[in-house]
Amino acid sequence: MIENAFNEAAVNRRERDRLAALQRYDIIDSPSERIFDGLLQLAAQVFQVPAMLLTFVGADHIFIKSS
């Protein structure tokens, strides 16, 4: 029981840190960037898939940075 509570606290702390980093970098709802578009096109070719997405998961929504 104590071990589970410790792990949950660690996860919550990491989630707060992750969300704080997104806010600090001001990445959510920022404009598309061509460099990411090019990298995703290359990755799609390498992995032989029709599409790739670069997404950021915020506290209340998912933001697609590039596709």
PDB file of N, CA, C and O in Angstrom:
ATOM      1  N   MET A   1       0.823  -1.186   0.000  1.00  0.00           N
ATOM      2  CA  MET A   1       0.000   0.000   0.000  1.00  0.00           C
ATOM      3  C   MET A   1       0.872   1.257   0.000  1.00  0.00           C
ATOM      4  O   MET A   1       0.615   2.173  -0.781  1.00  0.00           O
ATOM      5  N   ILE A   2       1.872   1.322   0.836  1.00  0.00           N
ATOM      6  CA  ILE A   2       2.755   2.491   0.900  1.00  0.00           C
ATOM      7  C   ILE A   2       3.524   2.639  -0.404  1.00  0.00           C
ATOM      8  O   ILE A   2       3.688   3.752  -0.903  1.00  0.00           O
ATOM      9  N   GLU A   3       3.998   1.525  -0.960  1.00  0.00           N
ATOM     10  CA  GLU A   3       4.751   1.579  -2.211  1.00  0.00           C
ATOM     11  C   GLU A   3       3.883   2.159  -3.330  1.00  0.00           C
ATOM     12  O   GLU A   3       4.362   2.971  -4.121  1.00  0.00           O
ATOM     13  N   ASN A   4       2.635   1.758  -3.404  1.00  0.00           N
ATOM     14  CA  ASN A   4       1.725   2.265  -4.423  1.00  0.00           C
ATOM     15  C   ASN A   4       1.502   3.769  -4.261  1.00  0.00           C
ATOM     16  O   ASN A   4       1.481   4.498  -5.253  1.00  0.00           O
ATOM     17  N   ALA A   5       1.339   4.233  -3.047  1.00  0.00           N
ATOM     18  CA  ALA A   5       1.154   5.661  -2.779  1.00  0.00           C
ATOM     19  C   ALA A   5       2.401   6.442  -3.180  1.00  0.00           C
ATOM     20  O   ALA A   5       2.294   7.547  -3.712  1.00  0.00           O
ATOM     21  N   PHE A   6       3.576   5.882  -2.929  1.00  0.00           N
ATOM     22  CA  PHE A   6       4.826   6.540  -3.310  1.00  0.00           C
ATOM     23  C   PHE A   6       4.910   6.664  -4.825  1.00  0.00           C
ATOM     24  O   PHE A   6       5.257   7.725  -5.343  1.00  0.00           O
ATOM     25  N   ASN A   7       4.596   5.589  -5.537  1.00  0.00           N
ATOM     26  CA  ASN A   7       4.648   5.622  -6.995  1.00  0.00           C
ATOM     27  C   ASN A   7       3.653   6.628  -7.560  1.00  0.00           C
ATOM     28  O   ASN A   7       3.967   7.339  -8.515  1.00  0.00           O
ATOM     29  N   GLU A   8       2.472   6.693  -6.988  1.00  0.00           N
ATOM     30  CA  GLU A   8       1.466   7.648  -7.447  1.00  0.00           C
ATOM     31  C   GLU A   8       1.946   9.078  -7.229  1.00  0.00           C
ATOM     32  O   GLU A   8       1.737   9.938  -8.085  1.00  0.00           O
ATOM     33  N   ALA A   9       2.580   9.338  -6.107  1.00  0.00           N
ATOM     34  CA  ALA A   9       3.113  10.676  -5.834  1.00  0.00           C
ATOM     35  C   ALA A   9       4.200  11.033  -6.844  1.00  0.00           C
ATOM     36  O   ALA A   9       4.264  12.170  -7.312  1.00  0.00           O
ATOM     37  N   ALA A  10       5.054  10.069  -7.181  1.00  0.00           N
ATOM     38  CA  ALA A  10       6.117  10.314  -8.153  1.00  0.00           C
ATOM     39  C   ALA A  10       5.529  10.604  -9.532  1.00  0.00           C
ATOM     40  O   ALA A  10       6.005  11.495 -10.235  1.00  0.00           O
ATOM     41  N   VAL A  11       4.511   9.865  -9.916  1.00  0.00           N
ATOM     42  CA  VAL A  11       3.856  10.093 -11.206  1.00  0.00           C
ATOM     43  C   VAL A  11       3.223  11.477 -11.235  1.00  0.00           C
ATOM     44  O   VAL A  11       3.368  12.200 -12.222  1.00  0.00           O
ATOM     45  N   ASN A  12       2.533  11.852 -10.185  1.00  0.00           N
ATOM     46  CA  ASN A  12       1.907  13.177 -10.125  1.00  0.00           C
ATOM     47  C   ASN A  12       2.943  14.290 -10.216  1.00  0.00           C
ATOM     48  O   ASN A  12       2.712  15.301 -10.879  1.00  0.00           O
ATOM     49  N   ARG A  13       4.067  14.112  -9.562  1.00  0.00           N
ATOM     50  CA  ARG A  13       5.137  15.113  -9.606  1.00  0.00           C
ATOM     51  C   ARG A  13       5.694  15.219 -11.028  1.00  0.00           C
ATOM     52  O   ARG A  13       5.915  16.324 -11.524  1.00  0.00           O
ATOM     53  N   ARG A  14       5.923  14.078 -11.687  1.00  0.00           N
ATOM     54  CA  ARG A  14       6.431  14.101 -13.063  1.00  0.00           C
ATOM     55  C   ARG A  14       5.427  14.751 -14.013  1.00  0.00           C
ATOM     56  O   ARG A  14       5.809  15.490 -14.920  1.00  0.00           O
ATOM     57  N   GLU A  15       4.148  14.473 -13.799  1.00  0.00           N
ATOM     58  CA  GLU A  15       3.115  15.072 -14.641  1.00  0.00           C
ATOM     59  C   GLU A  15       3.081  16.590 -14.456  1.00  0.00           C
ATOM     60  O   GLU A  15       2.957  17.325 -15.435  1.00  0.00           O
ATOM     61  N   ARG A  16       3.188  17.057 -13.240  1.00  0.00           N
ATOM     62  CA  ARG A  16       3.243  18.509 -12.995  1.00  0.00           C
ATOM     63  C   ARG A  16       4.469  19.122 -13.667  1.00  0.00           C
ATOM     64  O   ARG A  16       4.383  20.195 -14.264  1.00  0.00           O
ATOM     65  N   ASP A  17       5.609  18.439 -13.568  1.00  0.00           N
ATOM     66  CA  ASP A  17       6.834  18.927 -14.202  1.00  0.00           C
ATOM     67  C   ASP A  17       6.690  18.965 -15.723  1.00  0.00           C
ATOM     68  O   ASP A  17       7.133  19.915 -16.369  1.00  0.00           O
ATOM     69  N   ARG A  18       6.072  17.936 -16.291  1.00  0.00           N
ATOM     70  CA  ARG A  18       5.875  17.861 -17.739  1.00  0.00           C
ATOM     71  C   ARG A  18       4.979  19.007 -18.219  1.00  0.00           C
ATOM     72  O   ARG A  18       5.289  19.672 -19.206  1.00  0.00           O
ATOM     73  N   LEU A  19       3.881  19.228 -17.521  1.00  0.00           N
ATOM     74  CA  LEU A  19       2.968  20.309 -17.893  1.00  0.00           C
ATOM     75  C   LEU A  19       3.625  21.677 -17.715  1.00  0.00           C
ATOM     76  O   LEU A  19       3.394  22.584 -18.514  1.00  0.00           O
ATOM     77  N   ALA A  20       4.436  21.827 -16.679  1.00  0.00           N
ATOM     78  CA  ALA A  20       5.155  23.086 -16.461  1.00  0.00           C
ATOM     79  C   ALA A  20       6.143  23.343 -17.598  1.00  0.00           C
ATOM     80  O   ALA A  20       6.303  24.483 -18.032  1.00  0.00           O
ATOM     81  N   ALA A  21       6.804  22.294 -18.083  1.00  0.00           N
ATOM     82  CA  ALA A  21       7.745  22.446 -19.198  1.00  0.00           C
ATOM     83  C   ALA A  21       7.016  22.885 -20.462  1.00  0.00           C
ATOM     84  O   ALA A  21       7.505  23.750 -21.189  1.00  0.00           O
ATOM     85  N   LEU A  22       5.855  22.301 -20.730  1.00  0.00           N
ATOM     86  CA  LEU A  22       5.075  22.730 -21.895  1.00  0.00           C
ATOM     87  C   LEU A  22       4.720  24.209 -21.793  1.00  0.00           C
ATOM     88  O   LEU A  22       4.788  24.938 -22.782  1.00  0.00           O
ATOM     89  N   GLN A  23       4.349  24.639 -20.620  1.00  0.00           N
ATOM     90  CA  GLN A  23       4.003  26.049 -20.420  1.00  0.00           C
ATOM     91  C   GLN A  23       5.246  26.935 -20.553  1.00  0.00           C
ATOM     92  O   GLN A  23       5.188  28.004 -21.159  1.00  0.00           O
ATOM     93  N   ARG A  24       6.356  26.488 -19.990  1.00  0.00           N
ATOM     94  CA  ARG A  24       7.599  27.259 -20.036  1.00  0.00           C
ATOM     95  C   ARG A  24       8.079  27.452 -21.481  1.00  0.00           C
ATOM     96  O   ARG A  24       8.536  28.535 -21.847  1.00  0.00           O
ATOM     97  N   TYR A  25       7.973  26.394 -22.297  1.00  0.00           N
ATOM     98  CA  TYR A  25       8.409  26.475 -23.692  1.00  0.00           C
ATOM     99  C   TYR A  25       7.368  27.131 -24.593  1.00  0.00           C
ATOM    100  O   TYR A  25       7.645  27.408 -25.760  1.00  0.00           O
ATOM    101  N   ASP A  26       6.173  27.382 -24.061  1.00  0.00           N
ATOM    102  CA  ASP A  26       5.103  28.047 -24.808  1.00  0.00           C
ATOM    103  C   ASP A  26       4.842  27.342 -26.143  1.00  0.00           C
ATOM    104  O   ASP A  26       4.676  27.990 -27.176  1.00  0.00           O
ATOM    105  N   ILE A  27       4.809  26.015 -26.107  1.00  0.00           N
ATOM    106  CA  ILE A  27       4.674  25.206 -27.317  1.00  0.00           C
ATOM    107  C   ILE A  27       3.219  24.934 -27.681  1.00  0.00           C
ATOM    108  O   ILE A  27       2.892  24.800 -28.861  1.00  0.00           O
ATOM    109  N   ILE A  28       2.348  24.851 -26.688  1.00  0.00           N
ATOM    110  CA  ILE A  28       0.943  24.545 -26.946  1.00  0.00           C
ATOM    111  C   ILE A  28       0.307  25.697 -27.725  1.00  0.00           C
ATOM    112  O   ILE A  28       0.436  26.863 -27.351  1.00  0.00           O
ATOM    113  N   ASP A  29      -0.379  25.350 -28.809  1.00  0.00           N
ATOM    114  CA  ASP A  29      -1.065  26.304 -29.690  1.00  0.00           C
ATOM    115  C   ASP A  29      -0.113  27.266 -30.397  1.00  0.00           C
ATOM    116  O   ASP A  29      -0.526  28.346 -30.819  1.00  0.00           O
ATOM    117  N   SER A  30       1.149  26.886 -30.527  1.00  0.00           N
ATOM    118  CA  SER A  30       2.102  27.703 -31.279  1.00  0.00           C
ATOM    119  C   SER A  30       1.979  27.364 -32.772  1.00  0.00           C
ATOM    120  O   SER A  30       1.460  26.304 -33.121  1.00  0.00           O
ATOM    121  N   PRO A  31       2.446  28.245 -33.643  1.00  0.00           N
ATOM    122  CA  PRO A  31       2.339  27.987 -35.087  1.00  0.00           C
ATOM    123  C   PRO A  31       3.163  26.772 -35.518  1.00  0.00           C
ATOM    124  O   PRO A  31       4.105  26.361 -34.840  1.00  0.00           O
ATOM    125  N   SER A  32       2.780  26.219 -36.654  1.00  0.00           N
ATOM    126  CA  SER A  32       3.534  25.114 -37.249  1.00  0.00           C
ATOM    127  C   SER A  32       4.941  25.594 -37.602  1.00  0.00           C
ATOM    128  O   SER A  32       5.148  26.774 -37.885  1.00  0.00           O
ATOM    129  N   GLU A  33       5.904  24.677 -37.585  1.00  0.00           N
ATOM    130  CA  GLU A  33       7.280  25.022 -37.943  1.00  0.00           C
ATOM    131  C   GLU A  33       7.744  24.094 -39.055  1.00  0.00           C
ATOM    132  O   GLU A  33       7.636  22.873 -38.935  1.00  0.00           O
ATOM    133  N   ARG A  34       8.255  24.665 -40.128  1.00  0.00           N
ATOM    134  CA  ARG A  34       8.643  23.889 -41.312  1.00  0.00           C
ATOM    135  C   ARG A  34       9.687  22.830 -41.002  1.00  0.00           C
ATOM    136  O   ARG A  34       9.675  21.763 -41.616  1.00  0.00           O
ATOM    137  N   ILE A  35      10.581  23.093 -40.075  1.00  0.00           N
ATOM    138  CA  ILE A  35      11.620  22.112 -39.749  1.00  0.00           C
ATOM    139  C   ILE A  35      10.999  20.807 -39.267  1.00  0.00           C
ATOM    140  O   ILE A  35      11.466  19.725 -39.622  1.00  0.00           O
ATOM    141  N   PHE A  36       9.953  20.909 -38.464  1.00  0.00           N
ATOM    142  CA  PHE A  36       9.283  19.703 -37.983  1.00  0.00           C
ATOM    143  C   PHE A  36       8.567  18.992 -39.124  1.00  0.00           C
ATOM    144  O   PHE A  36       8.560  17.762 -39.178  1.00  0.00           O
ATOM    145  N   ASP A  37       7.965  19.751 -40.035  1.00  0.00           N
ATOM    146  CA  ASP A  37       7.281  19.146 -41.178  1.00  0.00           C
ATOM    147  C   ASP A  37       8.259  18.302 -41.992  1.00  0.00           C
ATOM    148  O   ASP A  37       7.944  17.175 -42.373  1.00  0.00           O
ATOM    149  N   GLY A  38       9.443  18.846 -42.256  1.00  0.00           N
ATOM    150  CA  GLY A  38      10.459  18.113 -43.014  1.00  0.00           C
ATOM    151  C   GLY A  38      10.930  16.862 -42.294  1.00  0.00           C
ATOM    152  O   GLY A  38      11.094  15.808 -42.909  1.00  0.00           O
ATOM    153  N   LEU A  39      11.146  16.978 -40.997  1.00  0.00           N
ATOM    154  CA  LEU A  39      11.579  15.810 -40.217  1.00  0.00           C
ATOM    155  C   LEU A  39      10.517  14.718 -40.212  1.00  0.00           C
ATOM    156  O   LEU A  39      10.839  13.532 -40.294  1.00  0.00           O
ATOM    157  N   LEU A  40       9.262  15.113 -40.115  1.00  0.00           N
ATOM    158  CA  LEU A  40       8.185  14.122 -40.111  1.00  0.00           C
ATOM    159  C   LEU A  40       8.023  13.466 -41.474  1.00  0.00           C
ATOM    160  O   LEU A  40       7.712  12.277 -41.547  1.00  0.00           O
ATOM    161  N   GLN A  41       8.226  14.209 -42.551  1.00  0.00           N
ATOM    162  CA  GLN A  41       8.183  13.605 -43.886  1.00  0.00           C
ATOM    163  C   GLN A  41       9.289  12.570 -44.031  1.00  0.00           C
ATOM    164  O   GLN A  41       9.064  11.486 -44.570  1.00  0.00           O
ATOM    165  N   LEU A  42      10.472  12.901 -43.556  1.00  0.00           N
ATOM    166  CA  LEU A  42      11.589  11.958 -43.601  1.00  0.00           C
ATOM    167  C   LEU A  42      11.293  10.721 -42.758  1.00  0.00           C
ATOM    168  O   LEU A  42      11.533   9.598 -43.202  1.00  0.00           O
ATOM    169  N   ALA A  43      10.779  10.915 -41.560  1.00  0.00           N
ATOM    170  CA  ALA A  43      10.446   9.785 -40.687  1.00  0.00           C
ATOM    171  C   ALA A  43       9.387   8.892 -41.326  1.00  0.00           C
ATOM    172  O   ALA A  43       9.470   7.668 -41.223  1.00  0.00           O
ATOM    173  N   ALA A  44       8.400   9.484 -41.982  1.00  0.00           N
ATOM    174  CA  ALA A  44       7.363   8.695 -42.651  1.00  0.00           C
ATOM    175  C   ALA A  44       7.968   7.846 -43.762  1.00  0.00           C
ATOM    176  O   ALA A  44       7.565   6.700 -43.959  1.00  0.00           O
ATOM    177  N   GLN A  45       8.934   8.402 -44.489  1.00  0.00           N
ATOM    178  CA  GLN A  45       9.610   7.632 -45.537  1.00  0.00           C
ATOM    179  C   GLN A  45      10.429   6.498 -44.936  1.00  0.00           C
ATOM    180  O   GLN A  45      10.373   5.368 -45.422  1.00  0.00           O
ATOM    181  N   VAL A  46      11.179   6.785 -43.895  1.00  0.00           N
ATOM    182  CA  VAL A  46      12.031   5.774 -43.258  1.00  0.00           C
ATOM    183  C   VAL A  46      11.197   4.612 -42.735  1.00  0.00           C
ATOM    184  O   VAL A  46      11.559   3.451 -42.922  1.00  0.00           O
ATOM    185  N   PHE A  47      10.085   4.920 -42.082  1.00  0.00           N
ATOM    186  CA  PHE A  47       9.253   3.879 -41.481  1.00  0.00           C
ATOM    187  C   PHE A  47       8.164   3.372 -42.424  1.00  0.00           C
ATOM    188  O   PHE A  47       7.350   2.527 -42.053  1.00  0.00           O
ATOM    189  N   GLN A  48       8.163   3.898 -43.642  1.00  0.00           N
ATOM    190  CA  GLN A  48       7.220   3.468 -44.681  1.00  0.00           C
ATOM    191  C   GLN A  48       5.772   3.507 -44.189  1.00  0.00           C
ATOM    192  O   GLN A  48       5.038   2.522 -44.265  1.00  0.00           O
ATOM    193  N   VAL A  49       5.395   4.667 -43.690  1.00  0.00           N
ATOM    194  CA  VAL A  49       4.022   4.900 -43.230  1.00  0.00           C
ATOM    195  C   VAL A  49       3.488   6.130 -43.963  1.00  0.00           C
ATOM    196  O   VAL A  49       4.270   6.978 -44.394  1.00  0.00           O
ATOM    197  N   PRO A  50       2.169   6.237 -44.107  1.00  0.00           N
ATOM    198  CA  PRO A  50       1.619   7.359 -44.871  1.00  0.00           C
ATOM    199  C   PRO A  50       1.691   8.714 -44.162  1.00  0.00           C
ATOM    200  O   PRO A  50       1.661   9.755 -44.818  1.00  0.00           O
ATOM    201  N   ALA A  51       1.785   8.711 -42.843  1.00  0.00           N
ATOM    202  CA  ALA A  51       1.776   9.990 -42.125  1.00  0.00           C
ATOM    203  C   ALA A  51       2.425   9.846 -40.758  1.00  0.00           C
ATOM    204  O   ALA A  51       2.471   8.760 -40.181  1.00  0.00           O
ATOM    205  N   MET A  52       2.920  10.958 -40.260  1.00  0.00           N
ATOM    206  CA  MET A  52       3.474  11.046 -38.905  1.00  0.00           C
ATOM    207  C   MET A  52       2.900  12.310 -38.277  1.00  0.00           C
ATOM    208  O   MET A  52       2.554  13.267 -38.970  1.00  0.00           O
ATOM    209  N   LEU A  53       2.806  12.293 -36.951  1.00  0.00           N
ATOM    210  CA  LEU A  53       2.334  13.458 -36.207  1.00  0.00           C
ATOM    211  C   LEU A  53       3.304  13.770 -35.081  1.00  0.00           C
ATOM    212  O   LEU A  53       3.858  12.865 -34.456  1.00  0.00           O
ATOM    213  N   LEU A  54       3.504  15.040 -34.830  1.00  0.00           N
ATOM    214  CA  LEU A  54       4.227  15.492 -33.644  1.00  0.00           C
ATOM    215  C   LEU A  54       3.188  16.157 -32.760  1.00  0.00           C
ATOM    216  O   LEU A  54       2.651  17.211 -33.101  1.00  0.00           O
ATOM    217  N   THR A  55       2.908  15.537 -31.626  1.00  0.00           N
ATOM    218  CA  THR A  55       1.851  16.047 -30.754  1.00  0.00           C
ATOM    219  C   THR A  55       2.392  16.346 -29.364  1.00  0.00           C
ATOM    220  O   THR A  55       3.372  15.755 -28.910  1.00  0.00           O
ATOM    221  N   PHE A  56       1.728  17.274 -28.713  1.00  0.00           N
ATOM    222  CA  PHE A  56       2.008  17.596 -27.321  1.00  0.00           C
ATOM    223  C   PHE A  56       0.702  17.456 -26.558  1.00  0.00           C
ATOM    224  O   PHE A  56      -0.330  17.976 -26.983  1.00  0.00           O
ATOM    225  N   VAL A  57       0.745  16.763 -25.447  1.00  0.00           N
ATOM    226  CA  VAL A  57      -0.452  16.525 -24.647  1.00  0.00           C
ATOM    227  C   VAL A  57      -0.447  17.490 -23.474  1.00  0.00           C
ATOM    228  O   VAL A  57       0.391  17.399 -22.577  1.00  0.00           O
ATOM    229  N   GLY A  58      -1.393  18.413 -23.497  1.00  0.00           N
ATOM    230  CA  GLY A  58      -1.533  19.384 -22.424  1.00  0.00           C
ATOM    231  C   GLY A  58      -2.431  18.848 -21.329  1.00  0.00           C
ATOM    232  O   GLY A  58      -2.802  17.675 -21.335  1.00  0.00           O
ATOM    233  N   ALA A  59      -2.772  19.698 -20.405  1.00  0.00           N
ATOM    234  CA  ALA A  59      -3.624  19.297 -19.284  1.00  0.00           C
ATOM    235  C   ALA A  59      -5.035  18.976 -19.740  1.00  0.00           C
ATOM    236  O   ALA A  59      -5.699  18.113 -19.166  1.00  0.00           O
ATOM    237  N   ASP A  60      -5.498  19.676 -20.784  1.00  0.00           N
ATOM    238  CA  ASP A  60      -6.888  19.474 -21.191  1.00  0.00           C
ATOM    239  C   ASP A  60      -7.096  19.260 -22.683  1.00  0.00           C
ATOM    240  O   ASP A  60      -8.236  19.134 -23.131  1.00  0.00           O
ATOM    241  N   HIS A  61      -6.016  19.215 -23.461  1.00  0.00           N
ATOM    242  CA  HIS A  61      -6.178  18.895 -24.877  1.00  0.00           C
ATOM    243  C   HIS A  61      -4.860  18.436 -25.486  1.00  0.00           C
ATOM    244  O   HIS A  61      -3.787  18.584 -24.901  1.00  0.00           O
ATOM    245  N   ILE A  62      -4.985  17.871 -26.687  1.00  0.00           N
ATOM    246  CA  ILE A  62      -3.820  17.415 -27.442  1.00  0.00           C
ATOM    247  C   ILE A  62      -3.588  18.412 -28.572  1.00  0.00           C
ATOM    248  O   ILE A  62      -4.510  18.741 -29.318  1.00  0.00           O
ATOM    249  N   PHE A  63      -2.363  18.884 -28.692  1.00  0.00           N
ATOM    250  CA  PHE A  63      -2.001  19.863 -29.706  1.00  0.00           C
ATOM    251  C   PHE A  63      -1.125  19.186 -30.754  1.00  0.00           C
ATOM    252  O   PHE A  63      -0.094  18.602 -30.420  1.00  0.00           O
ATOM    253  N   ILE A  64      -1.531  19.261 -32.018  1.00  0.00           N
ATOM    254  CA  ILE A  64      -0.731  18.714 -33.114  1.00  0.00           C
ATOM    255  C   ILE A  64       0.181  19.826 -33.615  1.00  0.00           C
ATOM    256  O   ILE A  64      -0.272  20.795 -34.224  1.00  0.00           O
ATOM    257  N   LYS A  65       1.460  19.670 -33.349  1.00  0.00           N
ATOM    258  CA  LYS A  65       2.449  20.680 -33.735  1.00  0.00           C
ATOM    259  C   LYS A  65       2.761  20.591 -35.223  1.00  0.00           C
ATOM    260  O   LYS A  65       2.944  21.609 -35.892  1.00  0.00           O
ATOM    261  N   SER A  66       2.819  19.372 -35.731  1.00  0.00           N
ATOM    262  CA  SER A  66       3.167  19.181 -37.131  1.00  0.00           C
ATOM    263  C   SER A  66       2.599  17.853 -37.595  1.00  0.00           C
ATOM    264  O   SER A  66       2.439  16.913 -36.817  1.00  0.00           O
ATOM    265  N   SER A  67       2.298  17.804 -38.892  1.00  0.00           N
ATOM    266  CA  SER A  67       1.797  16.547 -39.457  1.00  0.00           C
ATOM    267  C   SER A  67       2.314  16.363 -40.869  1.00  0.00           C
ATOM    268  O   SER A  67       2.003  15.362 -41.515  1.00  0.00           O
TER     269      SER A  67
END
